[in-house]
Amino acid sequence: MADEQAVPLVAVIGVSGSGKSTVGTALARALDVPYAEGDDFHPARNVAKMRAGVPLTDEDRLPWLHAIADWLAGHTRTGGVVACSALRRGYRDLLVAAAPYLFLVHLHGSAELIAARMAQRQGHFMPPALLRSQLDTLEPLQHDEQGAVVPVDGTPEDTAALAIAAVRAHLLPDAARRPPIGL
């Protein structure tokens, strides 16, 4: 990939509460590329629906996914990181169609851990009650998808470091032999 795409273009994916925003921000900072918060792409009706505890449908998610795909397509030359749940393979395929060199960092943890983290969040529109619907929707990364699964059971800094290492190893396959650049 390093020969084909010189700048990193990454989607940090996973269920709500997995740490996408925290890890995505750290990843963008470490890679020196723009960051986009996927929640900001949701139409107001989606936010209202989630705030009311109603799970989104595929139809609800489609305009949101297209907006994120447009952002990714606009950053293929400059690179970028976006936080986006992208729970289903079809959602990820839509993003990859817009940005063929997209690397997926799937943040993964136990339902119990993520539920505990969601219960401690303040001011987010996604209620913990919707976690089950997200877990039921989640389709794990497949072997033919360009990405890495990163565990979230450590500190946010640990998780960010693992995500950064995964992206760098993908961009620079010999990165394991290079000294770490750090956050």
Backbone as a ProteinNet text record, in pm:
[ID]
protein_1_A
[PRIMARY]
MADEQAVPLVAVIGVSGSGKSTVGTALARALDVPYAEGDDFHPARNVAKMRAGVPLTDEDRLPWLHAIADWLAGHTRTGGVVACSALRRGYRDLLVAAAPYLFLVHLHGSAELIAARMAQRQGHFMPPALLRSQLDTLEPLQHDEQGAVVPVDGTPEDTAALAIAAVRAHLLPDAARRPPIGL
[TERTIARY]
80.3	0	84.2	196.6	277.7	309.8	325.6	354.5	232.5	113.2	-8.1	-67.2	-57.5	-118	-13.9	42.8	151.3	100.7	-24.3	-78.8	-185.3	-195.3	-293.5	-435.8	-525.7	-668.2	-732.7	-789.6	-830.9	-972.2	-1050	-1177.7	-1163.8	-1187.7	-1187.6	-1331.6	-1354.7	-1490.7	-1516.6	-1644.1	-1684.2	-1814.1	-1863.3	-1989.5	-1970.3	-2080.7	-2078	-2014	-1928.9	-1863.6	-1733.6	-1693.5	-1568.9	-1445.1	-1463.1	-1349.7	-1309.2	-1399.6	-1365.8	-1316.8	-1384.7	-1345.7	-1210.4	-1190.3	-1063.6	-947.5	-964.3	-857.8	-840.2	-949.1	-940.2	-866	-894	-825.6	-676	-640.8	-498.9	-429.7	-499	-442.9	-417.6	-513.3	-496.3	-380.3	-370.4	-261.3	-126.2	-116.6	9.3	48.1	-51.6	-25.2	-19.5	-52.9	-52.8	-144.7	-269.3	-371.2	-499.5	-592.6	-719.1	-801.5	-884	-975	-1118.1	-1207.9	-1351.2	-1428.7	-1518.5	-1604.1	-1728.9	-1745.4	-1857.5	-1993.4	-2004.8	-2132.9	-2177.4	-2080.4	-2114.4	-2179.5	-2171.6	-2229.8	-2375.2	-2422.8	-2560.5	-2660.5	-2764.5	-2874	-2940.6	-3001.1	-3065.1	-3168.1	-3238.3	-3341	-3278.4	-3157.5	-3089.2	-3052.3	-2999	-2959.8	-3082.8	-3192.8	-3315.8	-3365.8	-3357.5	-3402.2	-3318.1	-3186.1	-3098.2	-3118.3	-3129.3	-3151	-3277.9	-3377.8	-3503.2	-3493.5	-3375.1	-3356.2	-3403.9	-3421.7	-3468.5	-3349.1	-3323.9	-3211.1	-3230.3	-3119.5	-3125	-3142.3	-3208.6	-3223.8	-3117.5	-3105.2	-3014.3	-3053.3	-3182.6	-3229.9	-3187.5	-3192.7	-3148	-2998.8	-2922.5	-2776.5	-2723.3	-2798.5	-2747	-2699.6	-2777.8	-2727.9	-2602	-2596.8	-2481.2	-2357.7	-2373.8	-2261.9	-2213.5	-2306.4	-2266.8	-2189.9	-2230.8	-2158.9	-2016.8	-2001.5	-1867.8	-1786	-1847.9	-1778.4	-1729.1	-1810.7	-1769.4	-1648.8	-1650.5	-1537.2	-1410.3	-1422	-1306.9	-1254.9	-1345	-1304.4	-1231.8	-1273.4	-1209.1	-1074.3	-1038.2	-912	-817	-840.2	-752.7	-610	-593.1	-457.3	-390.6	-471	-415.5	-410.8	-489	-501.9	-604.1	-640.2	-736.5	-781.6	-842.6	-899.5	-1042.4	-1134.4	-1273.3	-1318.4	-1394.1	-1456.6	-1596.9	-1627.9	-1755.6	-1785.3	-1902	-1930.7	-1913	-1963	-1947.7	-1964.9	-2075.9	-2098.1	-2114.8	-2174.9	-2198.6	-2094.3	-2070.9	-1978	-2022.8	-2151	-2201.8	-2172.7	-2177.6	-2145.3	-1997.9	-1913.9	-1769.9	-1739.5	-1808	-1788.5	-1823	-1926.3	-1964.4	-1851.2	-1790.6	-1680.3	-1557.8	-1526.7	-1410.6	-1431.7	-1554.4	-1581.4	-1544.2	-1561.8	-1527.7	-1379.2	-1315.3	-1174	-1107.7	-1065.4	-1017.9	-901.6	-821.2	-707.5	-739.4	-867	-909.7	-866	-808	-768.6	-865.3	-918.6	-1018.8	-953.8	-972.6	-927.2	-1053.2	-1079.3	-1199.6	-1167.5	-1225.4	-1208.2	-1306.3	-1251.9	-1333.8	-1313.3	-1423.7	-1418.3	-1544	-1544.8	-1661.5	-1780.5	-1898.9	-2021.1	-2023.8	-1976.6	-1977.9	-1886.7	-1767.4	-1673.2	-1728.5	-1778.9	-1829.7	-1953.8	-2041.1	-2160	-2119.2	-2018	-1970.5	-1915.6	-1842.8	-1789.6	-1901.7	-2001	-2113	-2189.4	-2203.2	-2276.6	-2207.2	-2076.5	-2000.9	-1993.2	-2033.3	-2024.8	-2127.5	-2089.3	-2178.2	-2210.1	-2337.9	-2376.8	-2377.5	-2361.7	-2365.8	-2509	-2547.7	-2685.9	-2718.9	-2618.7	-2642	-2657.5	-2779.4	-2798.7	-2742.7	-2697.3	-2645	-2745.5	-2873.8	-2976.1	-2965.1	-2901.6	-2888.8	-2766	-2683.3	-2563.4	-2600.2	-2701.1	-2739.6	-2773.8	-2846.2	-2881.9	-2756.5	-2658	-2533.4	-2456	-2449.2	-2379.5	-2447.9	-2580.4	-2654.6	-2631.2	-2606.5	-2583.6	-2439.6	-2346.9	-2204.2	-2168.3	-2099.5	-2041	-1889.9	-1818.5	-1673.9	-1602.1	-1483.5	-1401.4	-1377.1	-1378.8	-1353.6	-1208.3	-1157.3	-1016.6	-979.3	-1077.1	-1045.5	-1062.9	-1093.8	-1103.2	-967.1	-930.8	-803.7	-818.9	-772.6	-789.4	-728.8	-750.1	-698.7	-800.3	-809.8	-893	-802.5	-843.9	-765.6	-848.8	-794.9	-868.8	-874.1	-984.7	-1003	-999.3	-946.6	-950	-841.5	-749.7	-648.9	-694.3	-600.9	-631.9	-655.3	-716.1	-730.1	-594.1	-491.8	-358.1	-304.2	-328.7	-286.4	-355.2	-485.6	-562.8	-516	-492.3	-443.7	-307.8	-220.7	-87.9	-99.2	-189.6	-210.1	-264.9	-356.5	-413.7	-307	-225.4	-118	-21.5	14.4	106.5	46.7	-83.4	-148.5	-147.3	-176.4	-177.6	-36.5	59	197.3	248.1	214.2	257	195.3	73.2	6.1	70	95.4	154.1	299.5	369.4	512.3	535.2	519.5	526.5	652.6	760	880.8	885.3	771.5	766.5	804.6	783.9	818.9	968.2	1049.1	1193.4	1238.4	1143.8	1178	1147.1	1216.5	1183.6	1046	969.2	836.5	849.4	752.8	753.4	677.5	585.5	512.7	389.6	313.5	191.3	228.8
-119.4	0	125.3	125.7	246.3	304.3	219.2	268.3	333.9	285.2	333.5	454.4	459.7	566	615.2	730.2	781.3	843.5	884.3	945.6	853.9	852.5	764	817.5	729.7	759.2	648.4	685.1	586.7	614.4	509	517	436.5	501.9	435.3	394	262.5	210.2	130.6	108.9	29.8	83.3	15.3	54.9	182.6	246.4	366	331.4	419.7	398.2	321.8	281.2	204.1	292.8	423.9	515.7	572.3	568.3	614.1	757.8	846.7	988.3	1010	949.2	964.7	909.2	787.3	723.6	794.3	829.9	898.6	1030.3	1106.5	1234.3	1212.1	1116.2	1087.1	1036.5	954.2	898.8	1009.3	1096.9	1207.8	1298.5	1323.9	1407.3	1339.2	1209.9	1136.6	1127.9	1118.4	1105.6	1241.3	1347	1483	1497.9	1449.6	1460.5	1514.9	1566.7	1617	1506.2	1547.9	1456.7	1503.3	1407.8	1438.7	1348.6	1409	1337.2	1289.6	1159.2	1101.9	1147.1	1170.3	1215.7	1347.3	1429.7	1560.1	1548.4	1432.9	1411.8	1364.5	1330.7	1282.8	1394.6	1367.4	1464.6	1480.6	1594.8	1623.6	1516.1	1463	1362.1	1234.3	1199.9	1082.2	1104.4	1220.3	1252.3	1249.6	1308.4	1309.7	1167.5	1085.9	947.7	872.1	885.9	817.8	872.1	1003.3	1064.7	1010	978.3	922.3	771.8	713.6	571.2	480	535.2	457.1	423	295	257.8	307.9	341.5	383.2	262.4	285.8	183.3	205.8	110.5	129.1	253.8	275.8	393.7	522.3	523.4	640.3	665	557.9	570.2	609.2	582.4	603.4	746.4	851.3	987.8	1018.7	969.2	988.2	921.3	797.8	725.3	792.8	842.3	912.2	1040.4	1111.1	1233	1199.4	1091.9	1050.5	1003.1	929.2	884.1	1004.1	1108.7	1230	1294.8	1298.5	1355.4	1274.7	1143	1056.6	1077.5	1079.9	1099.6	1232.8	1333.2	1463.6	1470	1364.6	1362.6	1252.4	1198.8	1091.4	1139.4	1266	1318.1	1372.9	1422.8	1484.7	1389.4	1282.6	1192	1244.5	1160.6	1201.3	1082.8	1113.6	1013.4	1054.5	959.6	984.7	877	918.9	825.3	797.6	670.6	632.4	488.5	461	325.3	219.7	243	149.5	4.7	-23.2	-152.9	-269.1	-243.8	-350.9	-348	-464.6	-474.9	-384	-381.8	-297.3	-149.8	-104.2	35.4	61.1	-32.6	-16.6	-22.9	-109.8	-119.3	13.4	80.7	210.9	312	310.5	402.4	369.6	241.6	199.6	229.6	223.8	258	403.8	489.3	631.1	656.9	569.9	588.1	449.9	399.6	261.5	224.1	320.8	288.5	308.1	317.7	337.4	220.2	252.2	151.9	162.3	49	43.7	0.6	80.1	44	15.2	-113.5	-155.3	-165.8	-75.8	-78.9	-180.3	-277.1	-388.7	-413.8	-431.7	-465	-537.8	-585.2	-659.8	-565.4	-622.1	-543.5	-481.5	-554	-504.8	-382.1	-390	-279.1	-155.3	-173.9	-59.2	0.1	-85	-35.3	47.7	2.5	77.8	213.4	217.1	343.9	437.5	381.3	464	522.5	445	491.7	610.2	623.6	733.5	857.5	845.3	961	1065.8	1188.4	1301.5	1371.9	1402	1488	1427.1	1297.9	1237.2	1195.8	1212.9	1183.9	1035.2	949.3	805.2	743.5	700.1	641.7	498.9	458.9	323.1	214.2	244.4	145.3	101.6	182.7	146.1	59.6	34.9	-46.4	-184.7	-246.7	-381.9	-381.8	-279.8	-277.5	-262.8	-187.3	-172.9	-304.6	-370.7	-499.7	-602.6	-597.7	-690.2	-659	-533.1	-490.8	-517.3	-514.3	-524.3	-651.4	-630.7	-740.1	-722	-816.9	-800.8	-784.6	-722.9	-711.1	-849.4	-857.2	-982.7	-985.9	-1105.7	-1121.6	-1042.9	-1013.4	-940.7	-789.3	-741.5	-597.8	-547	-429.6	-367.8	-299.1	-366	-307.5	-391.9	-346.3	-415.2	-401.7	-505.5	-502.4	-462.6	-360.1	-308.8	-323.5	-392.2	-408.3	-277.2	-256	-132.6	-156.5	-270.1	-301.7	-233.2	-163.1	-84.6	58.8	145.7	288	346.1	462.7	526	546.4	577.9	595.8	464.5	354.4	222.9	189.9	214.1	183.7	269.4	398.6	487.2	440.4	399.3	352.3	228	137.3	17.6	55.1	150.6	194.8	260.2	344.9	411.3	307.3	210.6	104.9	25.4	-3.3	-79.5	-2.6	126.9	208.7	220.6	247.7	260.4	129.6	17.8	-112.1	-136.2	-88.3	-104.1	-14.4	110.9	205.3	172.8	130.5	101.8	-39.2	-140.2	-277.6	-310.5	-236.7	-262.5	-176.6	-116.2	-27.8	-100.2	-230.6	-305	-296.1	-271.6	-261	-117.6	-22.9	117.8	156.6	255.6	300.6	367.7	352.6	416.5	568.1	632.4	777.2	838.9	765.3	813	893.4	926.2	1003.9	1147.2
0	0	0	64.9	76.4	-61.1	-163	-296.8	-360.7	-324.3	-388.1	-316.2	-184.7	-105.8	-6.5	-32	51.4	181.3	186.1	307	366.5	498.3	561.1	549.5	514.6	513.4	594.3	709.3	808.3	856.7	875.2	944.7	1073.6	1186.1	1315.5	1339.9	1343.5	1346	1473.7	1501.6	1617.4	1674.3	1774.5	1836.5	1917.5	1948.5	2031.9	2165.9	2214.5	2342.7	2335	2215.1	2201.7	2202.3	2189	2194	2059.8	1962.6	1827.9	1824.4	1894	1891.6	1957.6	2071.8	2144.6	2063.3	2013.7	1935.9	1802	1737.9	1608.8	1618.6	1722.8	1742.9	1764.2	1848.8	1874.7	1748.6	1674.3	1551.2	1448.5	1430.2	1335.4	1377.1	1506.6	1556.6	1530.1	1559.6	1540.3	1393.4	1305.4	1162.1	1091.8	1164.9	1112.1	990.6	1009.6	905.9	969	888.1	942	1007.2	1103.3	1172.8	1150.4	1131.2	1120.2	1216.4	1288.9	1383.4	1309.8	1300.5	1227.2	1277.5	1408.4	1462.9	1400.3	1359.6	1300.8	1163.5	1101.7	969.4	976.1	1095.8	1109.2	1084.5	1006.4	995.5	1133.5	1157.3	1286	1323.2	1224.2	1255.3	1310	1263.9	1318.8	1465.1	1494.3	1632	1722.1	1676	1754.6	1778.4	1677.6	1690.2	1793.9	1784	1879.3	2020.7	2031.7	2163	2227.8	2145.2	2195.1	2221.9	2194.5	2221.6	2110.6	1990.9	1877	1787	1763.5	1677.5	1534.7	1470	1330.2	1239.8	1128.8	1026.2	918.7	827.1	714	635.1	619.8	546.6	616.9	751.4	827.2	807.8	803.5	798.8	661	556.4	421.3	393.2	421.8	395.1	477	598.5	686.1	626.5	581.2	521.8	393.2	313	190.2	222.1	325.9	364.9	410.7	485.2	529.7	409.4	319.7	198.3	116.8	107.9	35.9	103.6	237.2	310.9	282.7	289.4	262.1	120	23.4	-116.3	-133.2	-58.9	-65.4	4.9	77.4	151.6	104.3	-14.1	-61.5	-86.6	-119.5	-144.1	-17.8	74.1	194.5	312.6	306	419.4	517.7	610.5	711.7	793.8	905.6	995.3	1024.5	1014.2	1048.9	1147.5	1247.3	1340.3	1288	1270	1208.4	1247.4	1299.3	1346.4	1237.6	1117.4	1004.3	1049.2	1111.1	1174.4	1076.5	963.4	866	754.7	697.6	585.3	470.2	443.2	335.6	357.5	482.5	513.1	482	523.2	499.5	350.2	278.8	133.3	65.5	112.7	57.4	79.7	197.4	227	142.4	129.1	50.6	-97.7	-145.3	-285	-311.8	-212	-227	-205.7	-127.5	-92.5	-90	-205.1	-216.1	-124.3	-80	6.9	154.1	186.4	324	411.2	526.8	624.9	741.8	783.7	889.6	1020.4	1124	1257.9	1338.4	1362.5	1434.8	1583.2	1662.6	1807.9	1864.8	1937.5	1984.2	2133	2203.4	2345.5	2386.5	2507.8	2556.9	2573.6	2563.7	2581.2	2720.6	2819.7	2957.4	2973.7	2917.3	2926.5	2856.8	2736.4	2660.2	2726.9	2780	2850.4	2972.2	3043.9	3160.7	3118.3	3008.3	2959.9	2914.3	2846.5	2800.6	2919.1	3025.4	3143.6	3209.6	3188.9	3249.5	3160.1	3033.9	2942.9	2980.9	2959.9	2986.2	2855.5	2831.8	2721.6	2582.2	2569.4	2435.9	2404.6	2278.6	2240.2	2235.1	2227.7	2216	2355.3	2388.9	2521.9	2529.1	2648.5	2665.6	2624.9	2630.1	2594.1	2448.4	2362.9	2221.8	2192.6	2292.8	2269.7	2216.9	2272.8	2228.6	2080.1	2031.8	1889.4	1803.3	1852	1775.6	1773.2	1886.7	1891.4	1801.3	1796.7	1709.9	1561.8	1529.2	1391	1346.7	1440.2	1409.9	1332.9	1221.5	1144	1151.5	1213.1	1229.2	1095.4	1102	981.8	923.5	792.9	722.9	676.2	649	610.9	485.8	400.8	277.6	291.6	411.7	435.1	482.5	434.1	468.4	604.5	710.5	842.1	950.7	1074.1	1192.2	1304.6	1385.8	1505.9	1621.6	1695.5	1807.7	1935.1	2035.6	2161.2	2238.9	2310.8	2386.9	2537.7	2579.5	2722.2	2803.9	2739.2	2810.8	2828.5	2859.1	2871.2	2731.5	2723.5	2591.3	2523.4	2601.6	2545.5	2489.2	2560.8	2512.2	2380.4	2376.5	2256.3	2139.2	2164.7	2058.9	2008.6	2098	2056.8	1969.6	2004.8	1921.9	1784.3	1779.7	1652.1	1565.1	1625.4	1551.3	1496.5	1578.2	1533.4	1418.5	1425.1	1317.7	1186.5	1191.6	1069.8	1013.6	1100.2	1052.1	993.5	1054.7	1001.1	864.8	845.2	716.4	610.1	647	552.2	522.9	624.9	615	668.9	587.3	638	716.4	694.4	771.4	898	934.8	1051.7	1180.5	1184.7	1305.6	1333	1232.1	1249	1276.1	1270.9	1291.9	1436.7	1488.7	1624.1	1624.2	1731.7	1737.2	1733.3	1668.7	1657	1773.8	1832.3	1949.1	1914.1	2018.5	2002.6	1981.6
[MASK]
+++++++++++++++++++++++++++++++++++++++++++++++++++++++++++++++++++++++++++++++++++++++++++++++++++++++++++++++++++++++++++++++++++++++++++++++++++++++++++++++++++++++++++++++++++++++

